[in-house]
């Protein structure tokens, strides 16, 4: 059988991309778009049988891109999020799309814990003050995490990890998810927002969850930690709540627009911890992601079931056109 045509979209040098995919051997013929833009993507799609997705969301398979790829048989997205891909269009074309579930759950949950600690203990302010020659032992007034009420919005693998980590440190933890649960820790969203000292947002972005969290509905002085997607939190309301002192602070790994544009008001607010969408990026999570991605790609070209298909298409990959 001739090699499968694999179009690789991640933002990596072509040589490195080929080395990462080297374990697939001569079962695939690897190519990359000529440039990292939509025109080059559309030009490369007609011959593509497998697409390895772009985790940055720059190059995505919308309905028009799917129509431009008549040979496409499988899409492997090397991330948990699949923002921008048209899952319905792919399903209608009989193309399964798989992600890499769970690879970053520990990393993101740890980031949420670290971010909450940094805000409560005023680590950023303390560091800046000492670097400036100050010694504000009495002025910072840090707070302890133990005993705080923590509300987790989202209860997938990351949310469950957050619940376990914060509870282990002596916090009173509740959570909300779109599917109500008959458990003492489950709480309706309005109550969770109004009562929590720290709100952790780790729910997927969808039409249902866009602008789900309005920081103005949170408890006065509470802290917000967002490691989901920027659109889950009403960012304009967040800026207002921070400027007016309604919130005690926020830690943000995600934003409405990424990278965060010059002049964005979040850059200027002193009680905000900013992070460049790296909560899930550790050497350990990257190793897990690469292992799952290569395993799925190998399964695809060998006719075995792939894991993590999201759009309801059968997980055994078959070629659309025989050579």
Secondary structure, 3 states (H helix, E strand, C coil): CCCEEEEECCCCCHHHHHHHCHHHHHHEEEECCCCCCHHHHHHHHCCCCEEECCCCCCCCCCHHHHHCCCCCCEEECCCCCCCCCCHHHHHHCCCEEECCCCCCHHHHHHHHHHHHHHHHCCHHHHHHHHHCCCCCCCCCCCCCCCCCEEEEECCCHHHHHHHHHHHHCCCEEEEECCCCCCCCCECCHHHHHHHCCEEEECCCCCCCCCCCECHHHCCCCCEEEECCCHHHECHHHHHHHHHCCCCCEEEECCCCCCCCCCCCHHHCCCCEEECCCCCCCCHHHHHHHHHHHHHHHHHHHHCCECCCECCCCCCECCCCCCC
